[in-house]
């Protein structure tokens, strides 16, 4: 008998625990010729802002050992074009469509949440709080518990959909941020976003990215992500979604064993478009080989005792 891979994230029902991460799977339509999106637990579409954004100038992607740096700058079509051109094509998909939103004011987040209220075809909102808050001199919302909570509270108050808070790893104590967003009304927490880094061309002595700094993703950050997921899963009661350098099913299992109920796969999609399908198959085979009937038996099953 096949194992039951279904996952419940609050009000969200997923057919399996594998979700496409924001910014790595376009709007869910670009990969249709390669991947059947209905086989996934969900799709987080490219980050959405109120107005269209062109993003940063190139070069804005640099390959690194075991990963990549990106400084795309959250380029996107904007709210109106998304609702007009993208969402109608996503509605027919039998999977969870999760919209990632961001802004530079708390009001931006609140306005986006309100605009998406009662809009059909959207299963949940994922709130990117790794953006600079222009009202606080450019300080990133997600590095301060009070600012993080303020954004999530505004979104939750203006939305009729489950709210997922996406956390930045560029903090001293990720647990403090997680507890703050949970108290503010987050229904789930996803982590981690990229780690800030930079790369230098030693011949020109110039940054390889036009933006100088970029977000590091890929296998290089996985141990950090697993550690943070483990800490957050123990600190909060809401479901946790883990991400960061997942390339195969064993990587995904690390996050589940650490306490995540689902995972998001990002950079792997650039390397192997079929990675998520292979991960789902790998998890299923692992469950079969280990006599696991339900995926929930794996979640949070880490043993930290020294025996055995």
N, C-alpha and C positions, 0 to 999 in steps of 0.2 A: 504494500500500500504506500502510495506517495505521501511524504510528509506534508503537513499543513504549514505553508509559508505565509499565511495571512497575518497581517499586523494591524493593530488598532492603535492609532495615535490620537487619543481623545475622541473627537467626533469623526476623525478621518479613518476610513477603512481602506487598507492597501492589500492588493492581492499577493504582494511579496515585499520584503524590506528594502528593495533597491530603487533609488530615486535618482534621476538625472539632476546634477547640481546646476545652479544658476550660472549663466555666462559660458557654459561649456557645451550646451546642447541647443543653442539658438532659442528659437521660439517653439521648439519641439517638432517643427515641420521640415527643417533642413536635413534631418537624418532619416526621413521616412523611407527613402529608397534603400537604406542600409539596415535600419532597425525598426521593428514593429513596436511603436510606442505603447501599444496596448498590452505588451508583455511586461511592462515596467510597473513598479508600485506607484510611480508618479513622475511628473516632470516639473521642475522649477524653471520657469521661463527666464529669459534674460532680464536683468534688473530694469525696473520701470520707474521713470521720473515723470513729473507733471508735463514738462516740455521736452521736445526732442533734444538730444545731446550728441554732438559729434565725437566727443571723447578727446583724448590727448593726441598730440601729433606723433607721427612715427619717427624712429622705431619705437614700438611699444610692446614687443615680445622678445625675450631673450632666453635661449636654452641654457640651463645650468646643470651641473652634475646632479643626477637623480631628481630633476624637476625643471621648472621654468619660472621666470619672472615675467609678470605682465603689468602693464600700466595702461590698460585700454581706456580707462577714464570713464567707465560706466556708460559707454555709447549706447544709445537706444532710440527707438522711434518716437517715444513720448506716449502719453496716455491716450490722446484722441486717436492716433494712428493704430495703437494696439487694439483698442476697442472696435475700430472700424475694419482693420485689415487682417489682424492676426487672430483675435479670439474667435470670430465666426468659424475659422478653419480648424480650431482646436476643440470646439464644442462637441464634435462628433466622436472624438476619441474616448474610448472606455477606459480611462485612467484618470488619476487625480492631477488636475492642472493647478499648480501652485504659483502664484504671482509674487515675485520678489520685488519689493518696493524700497525706494530710498529718497532722501532729500537732504537739504542743507539747513533747514529750519524744522522745528517740531511741527510747525503749521503745514509744511509740505507733506509730511507723513499723514497727518490728520486729513488733509484734503484728498490725498490719494485713496485712503481707506474709505472715506465717504463716497468718493466717485465710483468705487468698486462695490459699494454696498448694493445688495439685491441684484447684482449682475450675475446672470446664469453662466454656468460653465467654469466657474472658479471655485476650487475646493477649499483653498486656504490662502492666507497671505504670509509670506516669509519677509520679515523686516530686517533689512540690512542696516545695522547701526554702526558700521565701520566707515561712516562718512564724516567729513569735517563739519562741525557746527559753526557756521559763520557768526552766530550770535555770541559765541564764546571764543572768539579769536582763532578759529580753525581747529580747536580741540575736537578730536573724534568723539562722537556721542558714546561709542561703546567702551571707552576706557574709564568712564566715570559711572558708578552705580546710579547716582541721582539722575544724570542726563539720560542714561539708558532706560531707566524706569519711566521717565517723563515721556519719551517717545513711545514706548510700548503702551503706556496708559492712554495716550492720545489715540493711537491706532485702535486699541481694543474698544474704546468708548465710541468710535465712529464706524466700527465694522460689525457686520453680522456673520463674519466668517472666522474660523479658527485662526489664531495669530501665533506664528512661529517666530521667535526671536533668534536671529543669527548673530552669534557672538564673535568678537574679534579676539585673537589670541595675544594681541600686543598689550597685555595688561600684567599687573603684578599678581593678582589673585582672581582667577576666572570664576571662582565660586561666589565671590561677592557680587559680581555682575549677574550671574545666573539667579541668585536668590532675589536680587532686586527686580529683574524682569518677571520672574515668577510672581512676585508679590504685586506687580503692576498689571497682571492679567494675561501674561503669555500662556497659551495652552500647550505649547511645546517649545523646546529649545534646540537649535541646530548649531553645531560647532565642529571644526573651527573654520573661520575665514582665513585668508592668506596671511602669512607672516611678512612683515615689511623687510625688504632687502634691497641691495643694489649690486651692480656689476660694472667693472671699469675695463675699457679697452686700453691695454698697457702701451700700445703703439701710439695712439693719439692722446692718451692720458685724459680721455673724456668718458663720461658715463655712457654705457651702452644703450640706456633708455633715455629718450628725449626728456622724460619727466624726472630723470635722475633716480628716483626710488620706484620700486614696484612691489607687487605682492608675490611672494614665493609660494608655489604650490608643488604638488607631486610627492613622490615617495620620501623625499628628504625631510618632509615635515610630519610624516606619519607617527613616529614615536611621541612627538609633542602632542599631536592631536589625540592619540589614544590615552595619554596621561590626563589630558584635560577633560575628555569625555568621562573617564573613570571618576574624576573628582566631582564633576557636575552631577553625574547620575546619582552619586551618593549624597549630594547636597540638596537636591530638589525632588519634588514628588511628580512633577509633570514629565511627560515622555521626552527622551533625548534622541536626537538624530545626529549621528557621527559622520564626519567627513575629514578628508585630508590624506592624500596620497594612496588611495585605494586603487590598486591595479588588478587584483584578482580576488577569488573567493576567500582565500586565507586572510588577506588584508581585511576584508569586510567582516570576517568572523572575529577578528581581534576586537573590533569596535562593539560588536554584539555581546561578546563575552565580557567586555569592560562595562556594559550597562546600557548601550544604545539599543533602542528598539528598531531602528531603521538606519540606513546609511545613504549618503549622497555620493555619487561618483562624478568627478569633474575632469581633471587633467587626463585621466586614462582615455576619455572619449577622443582626444586629439591623437593619441597613439594607436588606439585600437577601437574603432567605432562600435564593434560588437562586444566590447569589454563587459558591459552591464549584463548582457544576455549570458555570457560565459560565467559571470559571477553568480547569477541566479541558479544556473545549472550546477555550478560547483557547490553552492550551499545545499541544494537539494540532495546531491550525491553524498555530501558529508553527513547530512542528517540520516540518510538511508544506511550508510556504513556504520553509524554510531548508535543506531536504534532510537533516534530522536523522532518522535511523531509530530511535534509542534515546535515551530521556530522559537516560541516563547521560552522553551526549556533552556535555550542557550543564553538568552539575555541575562546579563548580570551574574553569570555562573563562574566568574573568576575565582580561583582558589588562591589565597595568599598565605595559606599555612605552609610550613617548610617541610612537612611530611610528604612522602610519596614522590 
